[in-house]
Amino acid sequence: MSRAYAPYSGFPVGAAALAADGRTVTGCNVENAAYGVALCAECGLISDLVAGGGGRLTAFTCCGRDGERLMPCGRCRQLLWEHGGPDLLVDTPSGIRPMSEVLPDAFGAEDLARLGRPAGGDHQEEEAN
């Protein structure tokens, strides 16, 4: 979080997660004068995961300047679901909860497969190698 770029809101955010292979991945928010293109800390975290070879997230936390636990926004919950699934453990202000509780009835690759659309997932990791 010390590297967050938050000159407009003054609200730095940091995120960290554990990947299934034991790696720790991190991210911080990056604001922009064009507010709509700002990146949440979770976006940086997912980029770190993918740039480091991909894999699945198993545990996640996000906090503000004073260490207070923060809930991911809806967009970021969807990103976390894609890379951690329903069993990803999320450190929330009310305690550790599985992603299935943080984002109930989530939309994912299996929904695309059910609709006969390409589902991404495993082939994305193969293309990165």
MMTF fields as JSON, N, C-alpha, C and O atoms, coordinates in Angstrom:
{
  "mmtfVersion": "1.0.0",
  "mmtfProducer": "UNKNOWN",
  "numBonds": 515,
  "numAtoms": 516,
  "numGroups": 129,
  "numChains": 1,
  "numModels": 1,
  "chainsPerModel": [1],
  "groupsPerChain": [129],
  "chainIdList": ["A"],
  "bondAtomList": [4, 2, 8, 6, 12, 10, 16, 14, 20, 18, 24, 22, 28, 26, 32, 30, 36, 34, 40, 38, 44, 42, 48, 46, 52, 50, 56, 54, 60, 58, 64, 62, 68, 66, 72, 70, 76, 74, 80, 78, 84, 82, 88, 86, 92, 90, 96, 94, 100, 98, 104, 102, 108, 106, 112, 110, 116, 114, 120, 118, 124, 122, 128, 126, 132, 130, 136, 134, 140, 138, 144, 142, 148, 146, 152, 150, 156, 154, 160, 158, 164, 162, 168, 166, 172, 170, 176, 174, 180, 178, 184, 182, 188, 186, 192, 190, 196, 194, 200, 198, 204, 202, 208, 206, 212, 210, 216, 214, 220, 218, 224, 222, 228, 226, 232, 230, 236, 234, 240, 238, 244, 242, 248, 246, 252, 250, 256, 254, 260, 258, 264, 262, 268, 266, 272, 270, 276, 274, 280, 278, 284, 282, 288, 286, 292, 290, 296, 294, 300, 298, 304, 302, 308, 306, 312, 310, 316, 314, 320, 318, 324, 322, 328, 326, 332, 330, 336, 334, 340, 338, 344, 342, 348, 346, 352, 350, 356, 354, 360, 358, 364, 362, 368, 366, 372, 370, 376, 374, 380, 378, 384, 382, 388, 386, 392, 390, 396, 394, 400, 398, 404, 402, 408, 406, 412, 410, 416, 414, 420, 418, 424, 422, 428, 426, 432, 430, 436, 434, 440, 438, 444, 442, 448, 446, 452, 450, 456, 454, 460, 458, 464, 462, 468, 466, 472, 470, 476, 474, 480, 478, 484, 482, 488, 486, 492, 490, 496, 494, 500, 498, 504, 502, 508, 506, 512, 510],
  "bondOrderList": [1, 1, 1, 1, 1, 1, 1, 1, 1, 1, 1, 1, 1, 1, 1, 1, 1, 1, 1, 1, 1, 1, 1, 1, 1, 1, 1, 1, 1, 1, 1, 1, 1, 1, 1, 1, 1, 1, 1, 1, 1, 1, 1, 1, 1, 1, 1, 1, 1, 1, 1, 1, 1, 1, 1, 1, 1, 1, 1, 1, 1, 1, 1, 1, 1, 1, 1, 1, 1, 1, 1, 1, 1, 1, 1, 1, 1, 1, 1, 1, 1, 1, 1, 1, 1, 1, 1, 1, 1, 1, 1, 1, 1, 1, 1, 1, 1, 1, 1, 1, 1, 1, 1, 1, 1, 1, 1, 1, 1, 1, 1, 1, 1, 1, 1, 1, 1, 1, 1, 1, 1, 1, 1, 1, 1, 1, 1, 1],
  "groupList": [{"groupName": "MET", "atomNameList": ["N", "CA", "C", "O"], "elementList": ["N", "C", "C", "O"], "formalChargeList": [0, 0, 0, 0], "bondAtomList": [1, 0, 2, 1, 3, 2], "bondOrderList": [1, 1, 2], "singleLetterCode": "M", "chemCompType": "L-PEPTIDE LINKING"}, {"groupName": "SER", "atomNameList": ["N", "CA", "C", "O"], "elementList": ["N", "C", "C", "O"], "formalChargeList": [0, 0, 0, 0], "bondAtomList": [1, 0, 2, 1, 3, 2], "bondOrderList": [1, 1, 2], "singleLetterCode": "S", "chemCompType": "L-PEPTIDE LINKING"}, {"groupName": "ARG", "atomNameList": ["N", "CA", "C", "O"], "elementList": ["N", "C", "C", "O"], "formalChargeList": [0, 0, 0, 0], "bondAtomList": [1, 0, 2, 1, 3, 2], "bondOrderList": [1, 1, 2], "singleLetterCode": "R", "chemCompType": "L-PEPTIDE LINKING"}, {"groupName": "ALA", "atomNameList": ["N", "CA", "C", "O"], "elementList": ["N", "C", "C", "O"], "formalChargeList": [0, 0, 0, 0], "bondAtomList": [1, 0, 2, 1, 3, 2], "bondOrderList": [1, 1, 2], "singleLetterCode": "A", "chemCompType": "L-PEPTIDE LINKING"}, {"groupName": "TYR", "atomNameList": ["N", "CA", "C", "O"], "elementList": ["N", "C", "C", "O"], "formalChargeList": [0, 0, 0, 0], "bondAtomList": [1, 0, 2, 1, 3, 2], "bondOrderList": [1, 1, 2], "singleLetterCode": "Y", "chemCompType": "L-PEPTIDE LINKING"}, {"groupName": "PRO", "atomNameList": ["N", "CA", "C", "O"], "elementList": ["N", "C", "C", "O"], "formalChargeList": [0, 0, 0, 0], "bondAtomList": [1, 0, 2, 1, 3, 2], "bondOrderList": [1, 1, 2], "singleLetterCode": "P", "chemCompType": "L-PEPTIDE LINKING"}, {"groupName": "GLY", "atomNameList": ["N", "CA", "C", "O"], "elementList": ["N", "C", "C", "O"], "formalChargeList": [0, 0, 0, 0], "bondAtomList": [1, 0, 2, 1, 3, 2], "bondOrderList": [1, 1, 2], "singleLetterCode": "G", "chemCompType": "PEPTIDE LINKING"}, {"groupName": "PHE", "atomNameList": ["N", "CA", "C", "O"], "elementList": ["N", "C", "C", "O"], "formalChargeList": [0, 0, 0, 0], "bondAtomList": [1, 0, 2, 1, 3, 2], "bondOrderList": [1, 1, 2], "singleLetterCode": "F", "chemCompType": "L-PEPTIDE LINKING"}, {"groupName": "VAL", "atomNameList": ["N", "CA", "C", "O"], "elementList": ["N", "C", "C", "O"], "formalChargeList": [0, 0, 0, 0], "bondAtomList": [1, 0, 2, 1, 3, 2], "bondOrderList": [1, 1, 2], "singleLetterCode": "V", "chemCompType": "L-PEPTIDE LINKING"}, {"groupName": "LEU", "atomNameList": ["N", "CA", "C", "O"], "elementList": ["N", "C", "C", "O"], "formalChargeList": [0, 0, 0, 0], "bondAtomList": [1, 0, 2, 1, 3, 2], "bondOrderList": [1, 1, 2], "singleLetterCode": "L", "chemCompType": "L-PEPTIDE LINKING"}, {"groupName": "ASP", "atomNameList": ["N", "CA", "C", "O"], "elementList": ["N", "C", "C", "O"], "formalChargeList": [0, 0, 0, 0], "bondAtomList": [1, 0, 2, 1, 3, 2], "bondOrderList": [1, 1, 2], "singleLetterCode": "D", "chemCompType": "L-PEPTIDE LINKING"}, {"groupName": "THR", "atomNameList": ["N", "CA", "C", "O"], "elementList": ["N", "C", "C", "O"], "formalChargeList": [0, 0, 0, 0], "bondAtomList": [1, 0, 2, 1, 3, 2], "bondOrderList": [1, 1, 2], "singleLetterCode": "T", "chemCompType": "L-PEPTIDE LINKING"}, {"groupName": "CYS", "atomNameList": ["N", "CA", "C", "O"], "elementList": ["N", "C", "C", "O"], "formalChargeList": [0, 0, 0, 0], "bondAtomList": [1, 0, 2, 1, 3, 2], "bondOrderList": [1, 1, 2], "singleLetterCode": "C", "chemCompType": "L-PEPTIDE LINKING"}, {"groupName": "ASN", "atomNameList": ["N", "CA", "C", "O"], "elementList": ["N", "C", "C", "O"], "formalChargeList": [0, 0, 0, 0], "bondAtomList": [1, 0, 2, 1, 3, 2], "bondOrderList": [1, 1, 2], "singleLetterCode": "N", "chemCompType": "L-PEPTIDE LINKING"}, {"groupName": "GLU", "atomNameList": ["N", "CA", "C", "O"], "elementList": ["N", "C", "C", "O"], "formalChargeList": [0, 0, 0, 0], "bondAtomList": [1, 0, 2, 1, 3, 2], "bondOrderList": [1, 1, 2], "singleLetterCode": "E", "chemCompType": "L-PEPTIDE LINKING"}, {"groupName": "ILE", "atomNameList": ["N", "CA", "C", "O"], "elementList": ["N", "C", "C", "O"], "formalChargeList": [0, 0, 0, 0], "bondAtomList": [1, 0, 2, 1, 3, 2], "bondOrderList": [1, 1, 2], "singleLetterCode": "I", "chemCompType": "L-PEPTIDE LINKING"}, {"groupName": "GLN", "atomNameList": ["N", "CA", "C", "O"], "elementList": ["N", "C", "C", "O"], "formalChargeList": [0, 0, 0, 0], "bondAtomList": [1, 0, 2, 1, 3, 2], "bondOrderList": [1, 1, 2], "singleLetterCode": "Q", "chemCompType": "L-PEPTIDE LINKING"}, {"groupName": "TRP", "atomNameList": ["N", "CA", "C", "O"], "elementList": ["N", "C", "C", "O"], "formalChargeList": [0, 0, 0, 0], "bondAtomList": [1, 0, 2, 1, 3, 2], "bondOrderList": [1, 1, 2], "singleLetterCode": "W", "chemCompType": "L-PEPTIDE LINKING"}, {"groupName": "HIS", "atomNameList": ["N", "CA", "C", "O"], "elementList": ["N", "C", "C", "O"], "formalChargeList": [0, 0, 0, 0], "bondAtomList": [1, 0, 2, 1, 3, 2], "bondOrderList": [1, 1, 2], "singleLetterCode": "H", "chemCompType": "L-PEPTIDE LINKING"}],
  "groupTypeList": [0, 1, 2, 3, 4, 3, 5, 4, 1, 6, 7, 5, 8, 6, 3, 3, 3, 9, 3, 3, 10, 6, 2, 11, 8, 11, 6, 12, 13, 8, 14, 13, 3, 3, 4, 6, 8, 3, 9, 12, 3, 14, 12, 6, 9, 15, 1, 10, 9, 8, 3, 6, 6, 6, 6, 2, 9, 11, 3, 7, 11, 12, 12, 6, 2, 10, 6, 14, 2, 9, 0, 5, 12, 6, 2, 12, 2, 16, 9, 9, 17, 14, 18, 6, 6, 5, 10, 9, 9, 8, 10, 11, 5, 1, 6, 15, 2, 5, 0, 1, 14, 8, 9, 5, 10, 3, 7, 6, 3, 14, 10, 9, 3, 2, 9, 6, 2, 5, 3, 6, 6, 10, 18, 16, 14, 14, 14, 3, 13],
  "groupIdList": [1, 2, 3, 4, 5, 6, 7, 8, 9, 10, 11, 12, 13, 14, 15, 16, 17, 18, 19, 20, 21, 22, 23, 24, 25, 26, 27, 28, 29, 30, 31, 32, 33, 34, 35, 36, 37, 38, 39, 40, 41, 42, 43, 44, 45, 46, 47, 48, 49, 50, 51, 52, 53, 54, 55, 56, 57, 58, 59, 60, 61, 62, 63, 64, 65, 66, 67, 68, 69, 70, 71, 72, 73, 74, 75, 76, 77, 78, 79, 80, 81, 82, 83, 84, 85, 86, 87, 88, 89, 90, 91, 92, 93, 94, 95, 96, 97, 98, 99, 100, 101, 102, 103, 104, 105, 106, 107, 108, 109, 110, 111, 112, 113, 114, 115, 116, 117, 118, 119, 120, 121, 122, 123, 124, 125, 126, 127, 128, 129],
  "secStructList": [7, 6, 6, 7, 5, 7, 6, 6, 6, 7, 7, 7, 3, 3, 3, 3, 3, 3, 3, 6, 6, 1, 7, 3, 3, 3, 3, 3, 7, 5, 7, 7, 1, 1, 4, 4, 4, 7, 5, 7, 2, 2, 2, 2, 2, 2, 2, 2, 2, 2, 2, 6, 6, 7, 7, 7, 3, 3, 3, 3, 3, 3, 3, 3, 6, 6, 1, 7, 5, 7, 7, 7, 7, 2, 2, 2, 2, 2, 2, 2, 2, 2, 2, 2, 7, 6, 6, 7, 3, 3, 3, 3, 6, 6, 3, 3, 3, 3, 2, 2, 2, 2, 1, 6, 6, 7, 7, 7, 2, 2, 2, 2, 2, 2, 6, 6, 1, 7, 7, 7, 6, 2, 2, 2, 2, 2, 2, 2, 7],
  "xCoordList": [0.825, 0.0, 0.87, 0.427, 2.081, 2.954, 3.282, 3.745, 3.053, 3.322, 2.064, 2.122, 0.948, -0.307, -0.168, 0.538, -0.848, -0.865, -2.288, -3.161, -2.508, -3.863, -3.888, -4.332, -3.412, -3.348, -4.708, -4.821, -5.733, -7.047, -7.95, -8.606, -7.989, -8.856, -8.131, -8.758, -6.803, -6.054, -6.353, -6.147, -6.836, -7.257, -6.431, -6.898, -5.205, -4.389, -4.942, -5.418, -4.867, -5.368, -4.302, -3.675, -4.105, -3.202, -3.932, -4.869, -3.504, -4.112, -2.998, -1.951, -3.233, -2.288, -3.07, -4.165, -2.49, -3.146, -2.096, -0.945, -2.522, -1.696, -2.163, -3.354, -1.216, -1.53, -1.362, -0.658, -2.006, -1.981, -0.569, -0.306, 0.346, 1.722, 2.599, 3.806, 1.995, 2.734, 3.22, 3.696, 3.111, 3.526, 2.596, 1.41, 3.142, 2.343, 2.305, 3.346, 1.121, 0.974, 0.353, -0.434, 0.715, 0.262, -0.202, 0.077, -0.908, -1.345, -1.686, -1.894, -1.742, -2.137, -2.982, -2.915, -3.776, -4.603, -3.754, -2.77, -4.161, -3.481, -4.554, -5.294, -4.635, -5.656, -5.195, -4.031, -6.138, -5.876, -6.759, -7.852, -6.289, -7.093, -8.431, -9.43, -8.449, -9.705, -10.198, -9.858, -10.993, -11.356, -11.779, -11.461, -12.472, -12.994, -11.94, -12.251, -10.705, -9.664, -8.743, -7.706, -9.11, -8.332, -8.365, -9.33, -7.313, -7.221, -7.288, -6.573, -8.138, -8.225, -7.003, -6.341, -6.721, -5.59, -5.721, -4.722, -6.946, -7.173, -6.763, -6.31, -6.915, -6.493, -4.989, -4.515, -4.243, -2.794, -2.404, -1.457, -3.128, -2.866, -3.071, -2.239, -4.158, -4.422, -3.36, -2.922, -2.942, -1.864, -0.58, 0.128, -0.275, 0.906, 0.805, 1.787, -0.374, -0.594, -0.334, 0.414, -0.949, -0.837, 0.588, 1.127, 1.202, 2.571, 3.567, 4.611, 3.242, 4.112, 3.875, 4.444, 3.049, 2.823, 1.417, 1.129, 0.535, -0.855, -1.053, -0.27, -2.093, -2.419, -3.699, -4.39, -4.005, -5.237, -4.913, -3.902, -5.786, -5.677, -6.378, -7.415, -5.808, -6.431, -6.875, -7.812, -6.217, -6.579, -6.285, -5.316, -7.131, -7.039, -7.371, -8.238, -6.661, -6.996, -6.744, -5.922, -7.463, -7.353, -7.495, -8.375, -6.635, -6.723, -6.413, -5.795, -6.865, -6.626, -5.396, -4.677, -5.164, -3.97, -3.719, -2.574, -4.752, -4.594, -4.73, -4.845, -4.715, -4.809, -6.222, -6.422, -7.219, -8.608, -8.932, -8.56, -9.622, -10.008, -11.052, -11.967, -10.905, -11.836, -12.454, -11.814, -13.691, -14.362, -14.069, -14.099, -13.789, -13.606, -14.916, -16.001, -14.798, -15.982, -16.509, -15.87, -17.64, -18.246, -17.36, -17.231, -16.748, -15.852, -14.706, -14.357, -14.129, -12.998, -13.413, -12.638, -14.614, -15.109, -15.174, -14.84, -15.601, -15.667, -14.264, -14.07, -13.287, -11.901, -11.372, -10.724, -11.652, -11.195, -11.858, -11.215, -13.136, -13.843, -13.166, -12.955, -12.833, -12.207, -10.909, -10.597, -10.155, -8.829, -8.741, -7.667, -9.868, -9.864, -11.044, -10.969, -12.137, -13.317, -14.048, -13.72, -15.032, -15.916, -15.225, -15.709, -14.101, -13.432, -12.351, -11.76, -12.081, -11.105, -11.513, -12.654, -10.607, -10.895, -10.619, -9.528, -11.605, -11.512, -11.566, -12.485, -10.563, -10.488, -11.355, -10.951, -12.534, -13.485, -13.558, -13.069, -14.159, -14.329, -15.103, -14.963, -15.916, -16.694, -16.08, -16.723, -14.845, -14.173, -13.864, -14.192, -13.237, -12.855, -14.071, -14.749, -14.329, -15.496, -15.079, -14.19, -15.7, -15.405, -15.977, -16.965, -15.345, -15.79, -17.242, -17.941, -17.709, -19.102, -20.079, -21.223, -19.648, -20.496, -20.305, -21.235, -19.105, -18.795, -19.426, -19.832, -19.506, -20.129, -21.073, -20.751, -22.241, -23.179, -23.721, -23.838, -24.041, -24.603, -23.698, -24.171, -22.397, -21.416, -21.535, -21.976, -21.136, -21.042, -19.607, -18.676, -19.416, -18.063, -17.949, -18.891, -16.772, -16.474, -17.465, -17.801, -17.933, -18.889, -20.207, -20.902, -20.553, -21.766, -21.584, -22.505, -20.402, -20.12, -20.148, -20.701, -19.551, -19.538, -20.959, -21.287, -21.793, -23.186, -23.914, -24.825, -23.509, -24.13, -23.461, -23.828, -22.471, -21.797, -20.761, -20.412, -20.27, -19.255, -17.896, -17.832, -16.801, -15.472, -15.358, -15.791, -14.78, -14.777, -13.461, -13.361, -12.435, -11.181, -10.549, -10.354, -10.225, -9.688, -8.376, -7.369, -8.357, -7.121, -6.353, -5.122, -7.032, -6.281, -5.527, -4.519, -5.977, -5.258, -3.913, -2.915, -3.867, -2.612, -1.673, -0.466, -2.208, -1.378, -0.776, 0.389, -1.554, -1.056, 0.051, 0.952, -0.001, 0.996, 2.34, 3.375, 2.338, 3.588, 4.343, 5.41],
  "yCoordList": [-1.183, 0.0, 1.248, 2.303, 1.152, 2.317, 2.806, 3.934, 1.986, 2.375, 2.78, 3.06, 2.812, 3.22, 4.64, 5.473, 4.891, 6.22, 6.74, 6.41, 7.563, 8.032, 9.543, 9.986, 10.345, 11.795, 12.486, 13.617, 11.843, 12.484, 12.177, 13.073, 10.93, 10.553, 10.625, 10.785, 10.505, 10.418, 9.13, 9.06, 8.11, 6.845, 5.695, 4.993, 5.495, 4.394, 3.046, 2.895, 2.083, 0.737, -0.265, -0.115, -1.276, -2.36, -3.688, -3.855, -4.621, -5.955, -6.994, -6.765, -8.123, -9.232, -10.536, -10.636, -11.526, -12.831, -13.926, -13.707, -15.09, -16.284, -17.11, -17.384, -17.505, -18.369, -19.826, -20.122, -20.717, -22.142, -22.718, -23.686, -22.133, -22.627, -22.017, -22.259, -21.225, -20.654, -19.233, -18.603, -18.717, -17.331, -16.352, -16.627, -15.207, -14.084, -13.079, -12.722, -12.624, -11.605, -10.371, -10.471, -9.209, -7.954, -6.974, -7.137, -5.962, -4.89, -3.657, -3.736, -2.522, -1.267, -0.479, -0.706, 0.447, 1.233, 2.268, 2.781, 2.561, 3.538, 4.44, 4.039, 5.66, 6.601, 7.331, 7.259, 8.032, 8.773, 10.005, 9.992, 11.072, 12.293, 12.025, 12.672, 11.073, 10.613, 9.485, 8.32, 9.839, 8.918, 7.527, 6.539, 7.432, 6.146, 5.128, 3.941, 5.548, 4.59, 4.244, 3.61, 4.652, 4.278, 2.76, 2.101, 2.228, 0.789, 0.508, 1.123, -0.411, -0.845, -1.708, -2.234, -1.842, -2.66, -4.104, -4.749, -4.604, -5.985, -6.187, -7.271, -5.158, -5.257, -5.477, -6.323, -4.707, -4.887, -6.257, -6.867, -6.74, -8.057, -9.148, -10.045, -9.074, -10.075, -9.985, -11.012, -8.777, -8.62, -9.264, -9.919, -9.085, -9.701, -11.223, -11.899, -11.76, -13.207, -13.727, -14.687, -13.095, -13.554, -13.368, -14.259, -12.212, -11.957, -12.934, -13.223, -13.436, -14.39, -15.833, -16.738, -16.068, -17.426, -17.945, -19.086, -17.136, -17.555, -18.393, -18.316, -19.184, -20.016, -19.569, -18.67, -20.207, -19.934, -19.238, -19.523, -18.321, -17.671, -18.532, -19.134, -18.586, -19.357, -18.485, -18.846, -17.339, -16.433, -15.004, -14.751, -14.066, -12.667, -11.707, -11.976, -10.575, -9.487, -8.15, -8.042, -7.143, -5.795, -4.814, -4.977, -3.796, -2.863, -1.433, -1.173, -0.522, 0.896, 1.35, 0.538, 2.643, 3.254, 2.821, 2.569, 2.733, 2.407, 0.914, 0.512, 0.096, -1.347, -1.882, -3.08, -0.994, -1.455, -2.338, -2.022, -3.438, -4.354, -3.688, -3.025, -3.872, -3.299, -4.406, -5.422, -4.207, -5.145, -4.743, -3.556, -5.705, -5.394, -4.899, -5.319, -4.012, -3.557, -4.713, -5.762, -4.534, -5.589, -6.057, -7.258, -5.115, -5.469, -6.339, -7.343, -5.953, -6.699, -8.053, -9.008, -8.144, -9.451, -10.411, -11.589, -9.906, -10.736, -11.179, -12.336, -10.268, -10.624, -11.693, -12.65, -11.523, -12.5, -13.858, -14.896, -13.855, -15.116, -15.85, -17.061, -15.12, -15.717, -16.439, -17.476, -15.894, -16.432, -17.152, -17.608, -17.254, -17.963, -18.888, -19.859, -18.587, -19.437, -19.334, -18.489, -20.189, -20.091, -20.359, -19.92, -21.072, -21.433, -20.446, -20.615, -19.423, -18.4, -17.806, -17.376, -17.78, -17.21, -15.714, -15.283, -14.928, -13.47, -12.935, -13.239, -12.132, -11.499, -10.242, -9.231, -10.299, -9.186, -8.495, -9.036, -7.315, -6.65, -7.5, -7.307, -8.438, -9.292, -10.681, -11.577, -10.862, -12.149, -12.801, -12.264, -13.949, -14.674, -15.401, -16.147, -15.159, -15.757, -16.308, -15.747, -17.394, -17.895, -16.95, -16.255, -16.943, -16.082, -16.353, -15.444, -17.582, -17.916, -17.102, -16.904, -16.623, -15.749, -14.281, -13.481, -13.935, -12.548, -12.183, -11.04, -13.157, -12.943, -14.111, -14.983, -14.131, -15.236, -15.195, -14.13, -16.352, -16.466, -15.826, -15.17, -16.026, -15.414, -15.95, -17.078, -15.13, -15.51, -15.931, -15.222, -17.08, -17.562, -18.338, -18.41, -18.922, -19.658, -20.791, -21.084, -21.429, -22.534, -22.04, -22.793, -20.786, -20.221, -20.055, -20.319, -19.618, -19.498, -20.867, -21.02, -21.864, -23.219, -23.752, -24.388, -23.489, -23.938, -23.302, -23.9, -22.089, -21.38, -21.694, -21.127, -22.607, -22.996, -21.994, -21.978, -21.167, -20.171, -20.634, -21.392, -20.186, -20.528, -20.042, -18.935, -20.864, -20.555, -20.022, -19.809, -19.793, -19.247, -20.211, -21.385, -19.716, -20.557, -21.208, -20.517, -22.545, -23.294, -22.892, -22.863, -22.58, -22.261, -20.951, -20.755, -20.052, -18.802, -19.078, -18.452, -20.0, -20.339, -21.02, -20.784, -21.869, -22.547, -21.552, -21.686, -20.549, -19.551, -18.708, -18.261, -18.484, -17.656, -18.368, -17.716, -19.707, -20.476, -20.57, -21.182],
  "zCoordList": [0.0, 0.0, 0.0, -0.455, 0.493, 0.524, -0.88, -1.048, -1.874, -3.258, -4.017, -5.214, -3.335, -3.981, -4.52, -3.951, -5.616, -6.226, -6.096, -6.899, -5.07, -4.767, -4.519, -3.46, -5.496, -5.276, -5.293, -4.82, -5.818, -5.953, -4.771, -4.24, -4.358, -3.234, -1.895, -0.848, -1.935, -0.689, 0.066, 1.277, -0.641, -0.033, -0.612, -1.509, -0.108, -0.619, -0.163, 0.962, -1.058, -0.776, -1.199, -2.248, -0.383, -0.708, -0.642, 0.139, -1.458, -1.475, -1.533, -2.14, -0.903, -0.935, -0.965, -0.412, -1.617, -1.697, -1.737, -2.115, -1.342, -1.406, -2.595, -2.745, -3.439, -4.577, -4.149, -3.184, -4.867, -4.528, -4.511, -3.797, -5.291, -5.328, -4.234, -4.2, -3.338, -2.222, -2.428, -1.483, -3.642, -3.895, -3.206, -3.02, -2.829, -2.371, -3.508, -4.058, -3.862, -4.9, -4.264, -3.323, -4.789, -4.189, -5.252, -6.44, -4.802, -5.685, -4.873, -3.662, -5.543, -4.899, -5.888, -7.096, -5.367, -6.271, -7.003, -6.47, -8.24, -9.088, -9.672, -10.571, -9.156, -9.619, -10.871, -11.266, -11.483, -12.705, -12.706, -12.14, -13.34, -13.426, -14.108, -13.796, -15.036, -15.637, -14.727, -14.932, -13.733, -12.653, -13.118, -12.456, -14.214, -14.673, -15.043, -15.14, -15.254, -15.631, -14.461, -14.656, -13.265, -12.079, -11.91, -12.296, -11.337, -11.092, -9.599, -8.808, -9.229, -7.835, -7.505, -8.399, -6.229, -5.786, -6.266, -6.587, -6.313, -6.75, -8.208, -8.575, -9.039, -10.444, -10.528, -11.287, -9.741, -9.706, -9.19, -9.685, -8.202, -7.635, -8.691, -8.824, -9.428, -10.47, -11.564, -12.083, -11.918, -12.901, -12.397, -13.162, -11.119, -10.518, -10.583, -10.887, -10.299, -10.368, -11.78, -11.967, -12.758, -14.145, -14.669, -15.325, -14.382, -14.84, -14.215, -14.8, -13.035, -12.354, -12.745, -12.133, -13.749, -14.225, -14.037, -14.398, -13.481, -13.32, -12.074, -11.127, -12.084, -10.939, -10.265, -10.744, -9.148, -8.402, -7.095, -6.454, -6.711, -5.414, -4.367, -4.643, -3.168, -2.09, -0.923, -0.211, -0.712, 0.383, -0.051, -0.767, 0.388, -0.063, 1.067, 1.897, 1.083, 1.997, 1.314, 0.404, 1.769, 1.214, 2.373, 3.219, 2.416, 3.539, 3.127, 2.095, 3.97, 3.784, 4.552, 5.134, 4.546, 5.138, 6.585, 6.962, 7.379, 8.796, 9.087, 10.245, 8.038, 8.214, 8.312, 8.511, 8.174, 8.254, 7.049, 5.92, 7.299, 6.232, 5.345, 5.833, 4.047, 3.082, 2.25, 1.98, 1.849, 0.941, -0.5, -0.825, -1.358, -2.775, -3.395, -2.995, -4.364, -5.095, -5.953, -6.032, -6.579, -7.386, -8.522, -8.759, -9.227, -10.337, -9.829, -10.451, -8.71, -8.171, -7.613, -7.666, -7.086, -6.635, -7.82, -7.692, -8.957, -10.16, -10.587, -10.961, -10.533, -10.86, -9.904, -10.327, -8.634, -7.648, -7.861, -7.7, -8.22, -8.5, -9.658, -9.593, -10.701, -11.891, -11.542, -12.127, -10.595, -10.29, -8.948, -8.555, -8.246, -6.973, -6.786, -6.034, -7.472, -7.382, -6.056, -5.223, -5.86, -4.695, -3.359, -2.316, -3.379, -2.13, -1.7, -0.634, -2.503, -2.123, -0.778, -0.612, 0.168, 1.487, 1.46, 1.086, 1.855, 1.811, 3.239, 4.0, 3.582, 4.901, 4.861, 4.287, 5.461, 5.413, 6.777, 7.769, 6.834, 8.137, 9.144, 10.351, 8.659, 9.564, 9.744, 10.291, 9.288, 9.441, 8.106, 7.048, 8.165, 6.95, 6.398, 7.104, 5.103, 4.444, 3.085, 2.445, 2.634, 1.292, 0.236, 0.47, -0.906, -1.999, -2.365, -2.814, -2.184, -2.497, -1.656, -2.065, -0.484, 0.333, -0.033, 0.072, -0.458, -0.814, -2.158, -2.37, -3.06, -4.368, -4.662, -5.469, -4.005, -4.242, -5.671, -6.276, -6.184, -7.537, -8.586, -9.514, -8.426, -9.325, -10.744, -10.966, -11.688, -13.093, -13.346, -12.964, -13.988, -14.24, -15.533, -16.323, -15.734, -16.959, -17.207, -18.355, -16.136, -16.318, -16.906, -17.588, -16.647, -17.248, -18.754, -19.527, -19.168, -20.6, -21.267, -22.356, -20.612, -21.164, -21.318, -22.319, -20.322, -20.373, -21.55, -22.123, -21.908, -23.025, -24.362, -25.392, -24.344, -25.574, -26.049, -27.23, -25.155, -25.502, -24.983, -24.015, -25.62, -25.086, -23.646, -23.325, -22.784, -21.358, -20.822, -19.614, -21.651, -21.112, -20.144, -20.459, -18.957, -17.89, -18.237, -18.395, -18.363, -18.537, -19.779, -19.746, -20.881, -22.09, -21.946, -22.625, -21.092, -20.868, -20.216, -20.576, -19.267, -18.618, -19.602, -19.562, -20.495, -21.478, -22.457, -22.83, -22.882, -23.822, -23.207, -23.918, -21.898, -21.227, -21.129, -20.988, -21.203, -21.067, -22.357, -22.405]
}
